[in-house]
Amino acid sequence: MTTNNKILEWSGVSTAIFYSLLVALNIGAEFVGFTLLLISAALIGLWAYFGKHRGILFLQFFYATAGLIGMVRWF
């Protein structure tokens, strides 16, 4: 695995962790959290595309959609 792929993978994981914490803490940062979800889906989606992980790539489309819906609803 190349360094760029590792950066995509772990950046996506990190943003997903922060997203879930922000939403779970219920501190009024839901918009930021859903933005992080969208970013995470893009990063992990790229990682999945380059690594030919088609199931994970497909899943990221749904996470990105959830992020967009959350952003629209909280804005």
N, CA, C and O of each residue as an XYZ file, in Angstrom:
300
protein
N       0.860     -1.187      0.000
C       0.000      0.000      0.000
C       0.896      1.236      0.000
O       1.848      1.330      0.774
N       0.580      2.164     -0.864
C       1.392      3.375     -0.954
C       1.096      4.321      0.201
O       0.080      4.200      0.885
N       2.006      5.260      0.396
C       1.836      6.253      1.454
C       0.578      7.080      1.238
O      -0.140      7.375      2.193
N       0.302      7.458     -0.011
C      -0.904      8.250     -0.301
C      -2.175      7.495      0.060
O      -3.126      8.087      0.569
N      -2.196      6.203     -0.199
C      -3.370      5.399      0.163
C      -3.544      5.328      1.666
O      -4.669      5.380      2.164
N      -2.443      5.209      2.397
C      -2.527      5.188      3.861
C      -3.035      6.520      4.393
O      -3.812      6.555      5.347
N      -2.600      7.615      3.781
C      -3.070      8.945      4.194
C      -4.570      9.070      3.957
O      -5.289      9.563      4.826
N      -5.057      8.632      2.793
C      -6.492      8.665      2.502
C      -7.261      7.828      3.512
O      -8.268      8.270      4.066
N      -6.775      6.619      3.741
C      -7.465      5.704      4.653
C      -7.558      6.290      6.063
O      -8.650      6.371      6.625
N      -6.444      6.692      6.631
C      -6.433      7.129      8.026
C      -6.994      8.526      8.225
O      -7.509      8.835      9.299
N      -6.905      9.372      7.216
C      -7.566     10.678      7.298
C      -9.083     10.491      7.295
O      -9.801     11.169      8.030
N      -9.557      9.578      6.473
C     -10.987      9.276      6.435
C     -11.478      8.683      7.734
O     -12.557      9.030      8.213
N     -10.691      7.790      8.306
C     -11.058      7.176      9.584
C     -11.098      8.237     10.686
O     -12.030      8.270     11.489
N     -10.096      9.091     10.718
C     -10.027     10.136     11.756
C     -11.210     11.095     11.677
O     -11.815     11.427     12.697
N     -11.537     11.536     10.478
C     -12.665     12.460     10.342
C     -13.979     11.773     10.712
O     -14.871     12.420     11.260
N     -14.116     10.484     10.425
C     -15.327      9.748     10.810
C     -15.438      9.645     12.332
O     -16.532      9.754     12.886
N     -14.311      9.437     13.003
C     -14.321      9.368     14.464
C     -14.748     10.709     15.047
O     -15.594     10.756     15.940
N     -14.168     11.796     14.550
C     -14.539     13.121     15.052
C     -16.003     13.442     14.757
O     -16.689     14.044     15.583
N     -16.476     13.039     13.581
C     -17.890     13.232     13.237
C     -18.783     12.564     14.276
O     -19.697     13.188     14.816
N     -18.511     11.291     14.550
C     -19.396     10.558     15.459
C     -19.348     11.133     16.870
O     -20.367     11.160     17.561
N     -18.180     11.593     17.305
C     -18.080     12.200     18.631
C     -18.843     13.519     18.712
O     -19.543     13.776     19.691
N     -18.707     14.351     17.684
C     -19.412     15.636     17.688
C     -20.927     15.456     17.718
O     -21.625     16.171     18.437
N     -21.426     14.523     16.955
C     -22.867     14.293     16.927
C     -23.330     13.661     18.246
O     -24.367     14.045     18.786
N     -22.572     12.702     18.759
C     -22.963     12.021     20.002
C     -22.911     12.952     21.219
O     -23.705     12.799     22.147
N     -21.985     13.909     21.220
C     -21.877     14.833     22.354
C     -23.044     15.817     22.438
O     -23.305     16.391     23.495
N     -23.741     16.006     21.319
C     -24.903     16.887     21.277
C     -24.583     18.280     21.842
O     -25.272     18.788     22.727
N     -23.515     18.877     21.299
C     -23.061     20.191     21.770
C     -23.371     21.299     20.764
O     -22.850     22.408     20.873
N     -24.210     20.995     19.798
C     -24.573     22.002     18.807
C     -23.615     22.083     17.628
O     -23.648     23.048     16.865
N     -22.764     21.078     17.475
C     -21.789     21.081     16.377
C     -22.175     20.069     15.301
O     -21.310     19.520     14.618
N     -23.469     19.826     15.155
C     -23.914     18.816     14.197
C     -23.550     19.170     12.756
O     -23.179     18.291     11.980
N     -23.652     20.438     12.397
C     -23.312     20.810     11.017
C     -21.851     20.491     10.733
O     -21.527     19.939      9.681
N     -20.974     20.836     11.663
C     -19.551     20.518     11.495
C     -19.366     19.008     11.429
O     -18.579     18.507     10.626
N     -20.092     18.285     12.276
C     -20.006     16.832     12.270
C     -20.411     16.231     10.936
O     -19.719     15.359     10.410
N     -21.518     16.686     10.389
C     -21.957     16.150      9.100
C     -21.013     16.564      7.966
O     -20.865     15.835      6.986
N     -20.387     17.709      8.097
C     -19.371     18.107      7.125
C     -18.191     17.137      7.191
O     -17.654     16.726      6.163
N     -17.800     16.779      8.408
C     -16.719     15.803      8.570
C     -17.116     14.442      8.002
O     -16.278     13.743      7.433
N     -18.378     14.060      8.150
C     -18.851     12.804      7.565
C     -18.703     12.829      6.048
O     -18.265     11.848      5.448
N     -19.066     13.943      5.432
C     -18.937     14.070      3.981
C     -17.464     13.979      3.551
O     -17.133     13.303      2.576
N     -16.597     14.663      4.288
C     -15.164     14.617      3.981
C     -14.639     13.195      4.159
O     -13.884     12.694      3.326
N     -15.045     12.552      5.249
C     -14.625     11.180      5.503
C     -15.059     10.253      4.370
O     -14.275      9.423      3.908
N     -16.297     10.394      3.928
C     -16.803      9.548      2.843
C     -15.993      9.756      1.570
O     -15.721      8.801      0.843
N     -15.607     10.998      1.297
C     -14.800     11.280      0.100
C     -13.408     10.643      0.218
O     -12.918     10.020     -0.724
N     -12.786     10.808      1.382
C     -11.446     10.263      1.575
C     -11.440      8.742      1.528
O     -10.613      8.143      0.840
N     -12.355      8.118      2.252
C     -12.409      6.656      2.251
C     -12.888      6.145      0.890
O     -12.480      5.072      0.446
N     -13.749      6.912      0.238
C     -14.180      6.545     -1.110
C     -13.016      6.519     -2.088
O     -12.913      5.608     -2.910
N     -12.146      7.507     -2.006
C     -10.957      7.513     -2.872
C     -10.039      6.336     -2.547
O      -9.530      5.663     -3.443
N      -9.836      6.102     -1.251
C      -9.012      4.967     -0.835
C      -9.601      3.665     -1.387
O      -8.871      2.826     -1.916
N     -10.912      3.499     -1.266
C     -11.579      2.289     -1.743
C     -11.473      2.157     -3.259
O     -11.271      1.060     -3.778
N     -11.609      3.268     -3.962
C     -11.511      3.245     -5.428
C     -10.118      2.798     -5.866
O      -9.976      1.912     -6.709
N      -9.104      3.414     -5.293
C      -7.726      3.074     -5.679
C      -7.358      1.642     -5.277
O      -6.571      0.988     -5.961
N      -7.922      1.161     -4.179
C      -7.629     -0.190     -3.726
C      -8.585     -1.240     -4.255
O      -8.476     -2.417     -3.910
N      -9.522     -0.818     -5.091
C     -10.515     -1.716     -5.690
C     -11.368     -2.420     -4.633
O     -11.698     -3.599     -4.765
N     -11.715     -1.674     -3.585
C     -12.610     -2.176     -2.544
C     -14.019     -1.691     -2.890
O     -14.494     -0.701     -2.334
N     -14.666     -2.377     -3.791
C     -15.925     -1.901     -4.372
C     -17.060     -1.805     -3.347
O     -17.861     -0.873     -3.407
N     -17.137     -2.738     -2.425
C     -18.194     -2.685     -1.420
C     -18.058     -1.471     -0.516
O     -19.051     -0.815     -0.199
N     -16.843     -1.172     -0.102
C     -16.606      0.002      0.736
C     -16.874      1.278     -0.060
O     -17.428      2.238      0.475
N     -16.489      1.293     -1.321
C     -16.756      2.453     -2.180
C     -18.264      2.692     -2.278
O     -18.726      3.827     -2.164
N     -19.018      1.631     -2.489
C     -20.473      1.741     -2.581
C     -21.053      2.297     -1.280
O     -21.932      3.158     -1.308
N     -20.568      1.812     -0.158
C     -21.018      2.283      1.147
C     -20.750      3.771      1.337
O     -21.556      4.465      1.959
N     -19.646      4.269      0.821
C     -19.289      5.672      0.996
C     -20.261      6.605      0.281
O     -20.439      7.750      0.699
N     -20.887      6.132     -0.787
C     -21.914      6.949     -1.449
C     -23.086      7.207     -0.496
O     -23.656      8.298     -0.481
N     -23.434      6.204      0.288
C     -24.519      6.366      1.251
C     -24.106      7.261      2.410
O     -24.901      8.075      2.879
N     -22.871      7.118      2.874
C     -22.384      8.005      3.936
C     -22.319      9.446      3.448
O     -22.658     10.367      4.191
N     -21.889      9.647      2.216
C     -21.841     11.009      1.661
C     -23.248     11.586      1.559
O     -23.463     12.763      1.852
N     -24.199     10.767      1.149
C     -25.593     11.214      1.078
C     -26.114     11.583      2.460
O     -26.791     12.600      2.616
N     -25.806     10.763      3.469
C     -26.220     11.068      4.842
C     -25.578     12.373      5.315
O     -26.225     13.172      5.992
N     -24.325     12.588      4.968
C     -23.650     13.835      5.328
C     -24.326     15.042      4.699
O     -24.535     16.058      5.361
N     -24.663     14.934      3.439
C     -25.337     16.046      2.756
C     -26.715     16.312      3.347
O     -27.091     17.465      3.555
N     -27.462     15.260      3.616
C     -28.789     15.427      4.220
C     -28.652     16.088      5.586
O     -29.394     17.017      5.904
N     -27.718     15.620      6.383
C     -27.494     16.211      7.697
C     -27.105     17.674      7.621
O     -27.576     18.483      8.420
N     -26.253     18.023      6.674
C     -25.834     19.415      6.516
C     -27.018     20.296      6.128
O     -27.179     21.393      6.663
N     -27.840     19.821      5.205
C     -29.010     20.600      4.767
C     -29.986     20.782      5.921
O     -30.521     21.873      6.117
N     -30.220     19.727      6.682
C     -31.202     19.795      7.772
C     -30.728     20.679      8.932
O     -31.550     21.313      9.594
N     -29.427     20.730      9.185
C     -28.905     21.491     10.311
C     -28.530     22.917      9.938
O     -28.263     23.731     10.822
N     -28.504     23.238      8.639
C     -28.141     24.599      8.221
C     -29.282     25.505      8.322
O     -29.159     26.690      8.010
